[in-house]
Structure formats: C-alpha cells, structure tokens
Amino acid sequence: MKVQVLSPADAPFERSPGQDADISVANLVDERHGGPVTVGYGRYGPGQALRETMAVDDVMVVLDGALTITSDGTARTATPGDIVHMPKGETVEIRAHDGGALTAYVTWPHWRPAHAAGG
C-alpha cells in the first residue's frame, strides 16, 4: 500500500449497514485494501441515532458537530477534537445533536466482516 492523503471528499459514503437512520459510513482503508485496520469517516444526520453492541474495538474522532454517546446508563458528549473509544462487546447509543456530525474512525479488527458474521 502506498502513502495516501485522504479527505471526506474522497469518501464513498453509504448507509450504515443495518441502520434505518440517516447515518453513513465510508471505509477508506480496510481488508479490501490490505490494511491491518479499518479507517474511514462516519456522517450522522441531525438528531440521528444508532444503538449497537460493538463487534470490534472502535476509536472515533469527532471532526465536526457533536455526538452524545451513552453506555451503561452514562451519557457523554463529544465535540470536535474529542476521541471516543468504544470497546468490543460494549453496547452504545450514539446520537447526533441538531447540526449532525462528521467523524473519523479506526477499528480493529475490520468491522465489515465482523458485522457480516453477526459480531
């Protein structure tokens, strides 16, 4: 794999698998590219939310907007520059604030095969 500089403009956004909400993901590096981890962007429409039990370890960086992440009954708000770690097995709700949000993420192992296998 060669060195690349990627931006949200390069991202092939698609609806997040298994979600009806206005939430999109875009893997830029994953198992299909020979990467050891998955790296991409997430885009959350205003007020949109998802609830999921993490199938992989996920680290998310908020780039724009704000998200509230709830786990074990505790809610935390993440704003631009904040890093959110969601360990494998943790059940989380991620809810975008009124302006929506853009995030970058890294998962290990790759989330797409783990999601297809049912976690």
N, CA, C and O of each residue as an XYZ file, in Angstrom:
476
protein
N       0.848     -1.174      0.000
C       0.000      0.000      0.000
C       0.896      1.240      0.000
O       1.851      1.317      0.773
N       0.596      2.188     -0.846
C       1.355      3.423     -0.939
C       0.793      4.461      0.022
O      -0.356      4.365      0.451
N       1.610      5.452      0.354
C       1.178      6.557      1.209
C       0.061      7.314      0.496
O       0.151      7.614     -0.694
N      -0.986      7.612      1.248
C      -2.124      8.344      0.707
C      -2.521      9.458      1.672
O      -2.342      9.324      2.882
N      -3.048     10.532      1.152
C      -3.688     11.567      1.951
C      -5.137     11.580      1.495
O      -5.427     11.858      0.331
N      -6.039     11.280      2.411
C      -7.451     11.137      2.082
C      -8.277     12.150      2.866
O      -7.911     12.529      3.978
N      -9.386     12.584      2.287
C     -10.258     13.551      2.949
C     -11.700     13.093      2.803
O     -11.976     12.152      2.059
N     -12.624     13.743      3.501
C     -14.034     13.368      3.344
C     -14.510     13.443      1.891
O     -15.421     12.711      1.502
N     -13.902     14.320      1.089
C     -14.295     14.417     -0.321
C     -13.976     13.127     -1.091
O     -14.602     12.852     -2.114
N     -13.010     12.337     -0.610
C     -12.639     11.073     -1.242
C     -13.510      9.911     -0.775
O     -13.419      8.811     -1.320
N     -14.332     10.143      0.204
C     -15.036      9.065      0.900
C     -16.269      8.589      0.140
O     -17.126      9.395     -0.220
N     -16.361      7.278     -0.105
C     -17.544      6.701     -0.756
C     -18.624      6.378      0.296
O     -18.814      5.216      0.655
N     -19.323      7.402      0.781
C     -20.308      7.202      1.847
C     -21.442      6.289      1.394
O     -21.912      6.376      0.260
N     -21.876      5.408      2.304
C     -23.028      4.533      2.093
C     -23.760      4.403      3.423
O     -23.166      4.583      4.486
N     -25.039      4.093      3.361
C     -25.817      3.953      4.599
C     -25.175      2.903      5.493
O     -24.774      1.836      5.028
N     -25.083      3.213      6.759
C     -24.501      2.289      7.725
C     -25.304      0.992      7.729
O     -26.525      1.031      7.880
N     -24.642     -0.164      7.567
C     -25.366     -1.441      7.483
C     -26.269     -1.687      8.687
O     -25.874     -1.472      9.833
N     -27.483     -2.141      8.406
C     -28.423     -2.494      9.465
C     -29.093     -1.303     10.119
O     -29.787     -1.470     11.122
N     -28.908     -0.093      9.578
C     -29.471      1.108     10.181
C     -30.502      1.735      9.250
O     -30.313      1.754      8.033
N     -31.587      2.246      9.817
C     -32.578      2.977      9.042
C     -32.348      4.481      9.130
O     -32.902      5.240      8.333
N     -31.544      4.914     10.081
C     -31.312      6.334     10.313
C     -30.434      6.926      9.212
O     -29.820      6.195      8.435
N     -30.384      8.248      9.155
C     -29.537      8.977      8.214
C     -28.106      8.981      8.759
O     -27.592     10.010      9.196
N     -27.481      7.805      8.720
C     -26.113      7.625      9.208
C     -25.353      6.884      8.115
O     -25.763      5.808      7.678
N     -24.238      7.471      7.677
C     -23.456      6.888      6.594
C     -22.033      6.638      7.053
O     -21.518      7.328      7.932
N     -21.405      5.640      6.444
C     -20.005      5.311      6.715
C     -19.259      5.244      5.395
O     -19.850      5.036      4.335
N     -17.947      5.425      5.480
C     -17.105      5.348      4.288
C     -15.741      4.812      4.692
O     -14.921      5.540      5.251
N     -15.503      3.544      4.408
C     -14.178      2.980      4.663
C     -13.228      3.446      3.567
O     -13.526      3.311      2.380
N     -12.088      3.992      3.968
C     -11.065      4.395      3.007
C      -9.910      3.407      2.982
O      -9.219      3.280      1.972
N      -9.700      2.710      4.088
C      -8.702      1.644      4.182
C      -9.350      0.513      4.965
O      -9.843      0.725      6.073
N      -9.354     -0.683      4.399
C      -9.897     -1.838      5.113
C      -9.315     -3.110      4.533
O      -8.313     -3.074      3.819
N      -9.949     -4.245      4.843
C      -9.438     -5.538      4.395
C      -9.358     -5.628      2.872
O      -8.543     -6.379      2.335
N     -10.192     -4.874      2.185
C     -10.185     -4.898      0.721
C      -8.960     -4.196      0.142
O      -8.609     -4.403     -1.020
N      -8.310     -3.363      0.958
C      -7.138     -2.608      0.524
C      -5.848     -3.154      1.123
O      -4.772     -2.601      0.896
N      -5.955     -4.239      1.889
C      -4.776     -4.833      2.515
C      -4.342     -4.164      3.798
O      -3.253     -4.442      4.301
N      -5.181     -3.278      4.346
C      -4.839     -2.599      5.592
C      -5.048     -3.502      6.797
O      -5.920     -4.371      6.768
N      -4.263     -3.314      7.863
C      -4.419     -4.126      9.072
C      -5.589     -3.686      9.955
O      -6.028     -4.436     10.827
N      -6.090     -2.473      9.727
C      -7.219     -1.922     10.468
C      -8.161     -1.271      9.459
O      -7.791     -1.064      8.303
N      -9.374     -0.951      9.896
C     -10.294     -0.193      9.055
C     -10.224      1.273      9.476
O     -10.269      1.595     10.664
N     -10.113      2.153      8.483
C     -10.065      3.589      8.715
C     -11.090      4.237      7.792
O     -11.135      3.936      6.600
N     -11.909      5.123      8.342
C     -12.899      5.773      7.499
C     -13.563      6.941      8.178
O     -13.099      7.434      9.206
N     -14.666      7.379      7.584
C     -15.458      8.501      8.077
C     -16.876      8.039      8.374
O     -17.393      7.117      7.743
N     -17.489      8.695      9.342
C     -18.899      8.492      9.636
C     -19.617      9.825      9.545
O     -19.082     10.852      9.963
N     -20.815      9.814      9.005
C     -21.606     11.044      8.883
C     -22.975     10.783      9.495
O     -23.664      9.841      9.106
N     -23.365     11.612     10.447
C     -24.627     11.494     11.177
C     -25.508     12.683     10.834
O     -25.096     13.831     11.001
N     -26.722     12.416     10.354
C     -27.669     13.490     10.106
C     -28.137     14.099     11.414
O     -28.008     13.467     12.462
N     -28.680     15.320     11.382
C     -29.155     15.985     12.594
C     -30.133     15.110     13.383
O     -31.113     14.608     12.834
N     -29.854     14.937     14.670
C     -30.737     14.204     15.563
C     -30.782     12.697     15.352
O     -31.566     12.012     16.009
N     -29.968     12.170     14.461
C     -29.999     10.735     14.159
C     -29.259      9.942     15.239
O     -28.331     10.446     15.872
N     -29.687      8.696     15.436
C     -29.084      7.876     16.484
C     -28.996      6.428     16.037
O     -29.782      5.957     15.214
N     -28.016      5.737     16.601
C     -27.929      4.288     16.427
C     -27.592      3.675     17.766
O     -26.947      4.285     18.619
N     -28.051      2.443     17.920
C     -27.751      1.666     19.132
C     -27.140      0.373     18.645
O     -27.694     -0.301     17.777
N     -25.988      0.027     19.210
C     -25.274     -1.136     18.716
C     -24.380     -1.726     19.799
O     -23.831     -1.008     20.635
N     -24.246     -3.044     19.765
C     -23.235     -3.707     20.575
C     -22.018     -3.839     19.692
O     -22.085     -4.424     18.610
N     -20.911     -3.300     20.149
C     -19.712     -3.207     19.324
C     -19.155     -4.592     19.009
O     -18.860     -5.374     19.914
N     -19.013     -4.888     17.712
C     -18.462     -6.160     17.251
C     -16.935     -6.115     17.184
O     -16.281     -7.153     17.078
N     -16.372     -4.901     17.247
C     -14.916     -4.683     17.171
C     -14.559     -3.537     18.112
O     -15.446     -2.833     18.593
N     -13.280     -3.347     18.377
C     -12.835     -2.150     19.085
C     -12.894     -0.988     18.112
O     -12.385     -1.090     16.996
N     -13.502      0.107     18.514
C     -13.724      1.252     17.638
C     -13.228      2.512     18.335
O     -13.587      2.784     19.481
N     -12.402      3.273     17.633
C     -11.959      4.581     18.113
C     -12.461      5.602     17.110
O     -12.186      5.500     15.914
N     -13.198      6.587     17.605
C     -13.823      7.597     16.758
C     -13.326      8.969     17.184
O     -13.227      9.254     18.378
N     -13.013      9.822     16.211
C     -12.618     11.202     16.469
C     -13.697     12.101     15.870
O     -14.001     11.995     14.682
N     -14.270     12.975     16.672
C     -15.284     13.903     16.169
C     -14.560     15.027     15.431
O     -13.697     15.699     15.995
N     -14.926     15.224     14.156
C     -14.316     16.265     13.334
C     -15.192     17.512     13.260
O     -14.686     18.633     13.203
N     -16.516     17.306     13.262
C     -17.442     18.427     13.131
C     -18.747     18.041     13.819
O     -19.148     16.877     13.783
N     -19.407     19.006     14.440
C     -20.673     18.748     15.107
C     -20.473     18.184     16.501
O     -19.412     18.344     17.103
N     -21.500     17.527     17.004
C     -21.446     16.962     18.354
C     -22.278     15.693     18.413
O     -23.300     15.563     17.738
N     -21.812     14.755     19.242
C     -22.488     13.487     19.465
C     -22.610     13.247     20.960
O     -21.739     13.644     21.733
N     -23.688     12.600     21.363
C     -23.795     12.108     22.726
C     -23.715     10.596     22.652
O     -24.477      9.953     21.931
N     -22.779     10.038     23.409
C     -22.571      8.597     23.451
C     -23.025      8.113     24.817
O     -22.542      8.586     25.846
N     -23.967      7.157     24.821
C     -24.492      6.616     26.069
C     -24.113      5.149     26.167
O     -24.295      4.381     25.222
N     -23.581      4.770     27.328
C     -23.216      3.388     27.607
C     -23.352      3.155     29.097
O     -22.950      3.998     29.899
N     -23.911      2.028     29.468
C     -24.114      1.688     30.878
C     -24.850      2.789     31.640
O     -24.577      3.026     32.816
N     -25.787      3.462     30.962
C     -26.585      4.494     31.604
C     -25.885      5.833     31.772
O     -26.457      6.761     32.343
N     -24.656      5.947     31.283
C     -23.916      7.201     31.388
C     -23.787      7.830     30.013
O     -23.350      7.180     29.063
N     -24.176      9.115     29.907
C     -24.098      9.846     28.641
C     -22.924     10.815     28.687
O     -22.699     11.509     29.679
N     -22.188     10.840     27.587
C     -21.058     11.769     27.450
C     -21.185     12.459     26.107
O     -21.558     11.829     25.117
N     -20.879     13.743     26.060
C     -20.923     14.492     24.804
C     -19.517     14.645     24.258
O     -18.581     14.971     24.988
N     -19.380     14.400     22.944
C     -18.102     14.544     22.261
C     -18.241     15.626     21.199
O     -19.199     15.627     20.426
N     -17.280     16.548     21.164
C     -17.265     17.655     20.226
C     -15.950     17.619     19.437
O     -15.082     16.801     19.743
N     -15.784     18.490     18.424
C     -14.594     18.415     17.572
C     -13.286     18.318     18.362
O     -13.012     19.103     19.270
N     -12.497     17.319     17.971
C     -11.218     17.056     18.621
C     -11.288     15.966     19.674
O     -10.256     15.428     20.075
N     -12.493     15.630     20.130
C     -12.632     14.586     21.139
C     -12.484     13.207     20.507
O     -12.882     12.985     19.363
N     -11.905     12.286     21.273
C     -11.712     10.900     20.868
C     -12.621     10.034     21.722
O     -12.666     10.186     22.943
N     -13.349      9.120     21.075
C     -14.263      8.219     21.763
C     -13.777      6.789     21.524
O     -13.638      6.363     20.377
N     -13.519      6.049     22.603
C     -13.149      4.636     22.480
C     -14.337      3.800     22.895
O     -14.870      3.955     23.993
N     -14.751      2.904     21.997
C     -15.866      2.006     22.266
C     -15.340      0.577     22.156
O     -15.152      0.070     21.050
N     -15.100     -0.081     23.303
C     -14.522     -1.422     23.277
C     -15.485     -2.476     22.712
O     -16.705     -2.342     22.799
N     -14.906     -3.503     22.143
C     -15.682     -4.641     21.641
C     -16.562     -5.184     22.770
O     -16.109     -5.341     23.903
N     -17.822     -5.466     22.444
C     -18.764     -6.011     23.417
C     -19.594     -4.968     24.141
O     -20.607     -5.310     24.751
N     -19.191     -3.701     24.090
C     -19.914     -2.625     24.777
C     -21.156     -2.243     23.967
O     -21.078     -2.108     22.746
N     -22.294     -2.068     24.632
C     -23.499     -1.589     23.962
C     -23.549     -0.083     24.106
O     -23.486      0.450     25.214
N     -23.666      0.608     22.964
C     -23.645      2.070     22.964
C     -24.814      2.615     22.154
O     -25.316      1.968     21.235
N     -25.228      3.816     22.520
C     -26.111      4.604     21.676
C     -25.330      5.851     21.301
O     -24.777      6.532     22.165
N     -25.289      6.145     20.015
C     -24.614      7.341     19.508
C     -25.691      8.213     18.893
O     -26.370      7.803     17.952
N     -25.847      9.423     19.428
C     -26.887     10.338     18.952
C     -26.260     11.666     18.541
O     -25.534     12.294     19.311
N     -26.558     12.081     17.307
C     -26.065     13.366     16.812
C     -26.911     14.503     17.365
O     -28.116     14.347     17.565
N     -26.295     15.618     17.605
C     -27.010     16.827     18.026
C     -27.668     17.456     16.797
O     -27.592     16.899     15.702
N     -28.308     18.606     16.972
C     -29.105     19.229     15.911
C     -28.340     19.494     14.622
O     -28.935     19.458     13.545
N     -27.039     19.758     14.698
C     -26.264     20.068     13.496
C     -25.667     18.854     12.815
O     -24.946     18.999     11.828
N     -25.951     17.646     13.323
C     -25.336     16.451     12.758
C     -23.872     16.361     13.176
O     -23.418     17.130     14.023
N     -23.136     15.428     12.585
C     -21.726     15.261     12.953
C     -20.967     14.531     11.855
O     -21.534     13.750     11.090
N     -19.678     14.806     11.800
C     -18.744     14.088     10.945
C     -17.651     13.543     11.845
O     -17.091     14.267     12.667
N     -17.346     12.247     11.683
C     -16.321     11.608     12.500
C     -15.315     10.902     11.604
O     -15.580     10.648     10.429
N     -14.178     10.595     12.166
C     -13.220      9.674     11.556
C     -13.118      8.499     12.516
O     -13.237      8.676     13.728
N     -12.898      7.291     11.980
C     -12.828      6.126     12.857
C     -11.730      5.173     12.432
O     -11.318      5.133     11.273
N     -11.267      4.401     13.420
C     -10.343      3.296     13.208
C     -10.914      2.126     13.993
O     -11.252      2.266     15.169
N     -11.023      0.961     13.335
C     -11.499     -0.225     14.046
C     -10.500     -1.356     13.900
O      -9.775     -1.456     12.910
N     -10.484     -2.201     14.915
C      -9.694     -3.431     14.874
C     -10.485     -4.523     15.560
O     -10.982     -4.293     16.662
N     -10.625     -5.667     14.987
C     -10.280     -5.918     13.590
C     -11.241     -5.180     12.668
O     -11.965     -4.290     13.113
N     -11.255     -5.535     11.405
C     -12.124     -4.860     10.427
C     -13.594     -5.034     10.813
O     -14.027     -6.142     11.131
N     -14.359     -3.941     10.785
C     -15.742     -4.017     11.243
C     -16.670     -4.680     10.228
O     -17.629     -5.341     10.627
N     -16.415     -4.525      8.936
C     -17.355     -5.052      7.936
C     -17.475     -6.581      8.024
O     -18.599     -7.079      8.095
N     -16.371     -7.354      8.022
C     -16.520     -8.813      8.179
C     -17.107     -9.211      9.532
O     -17.869    -10.175      9.613
N     -16.761     -8.479     10.596
C     -17.308     -8.790     11.924
C     -18.810     -8.550     11.957
O     -19.554     -9.337     12.543
N     -19.263     -7.459     11.325
C     -20.685     -7.140     11.277
C     -21.434     -8.207     10.469
O     -22.512     -8.643     10.871
N     -20.865     -8.627      9.334
C     -21.494     -9.648      8.493
C     -21.598    -10.994      9.209
O     -22.522    -11.770      8.968
N     -20.630    -11.256     10.095
C     -20.625    -12.515     10.835
C     -21.525    -12.466     12.057
O     -21.670    -13.461     12.767
N     -22.133    -11.304     12.306
C     -23.038    -11.180     13.437
C     -22.347    -10.803     14.728
O     -22.873    -11.046     15.815
N     -21.145    -10.197     14.613
C     -20.474     -9.682     15.792
C     -19.521    -10.624     16.345
O     -18.872    -10.329     17.349
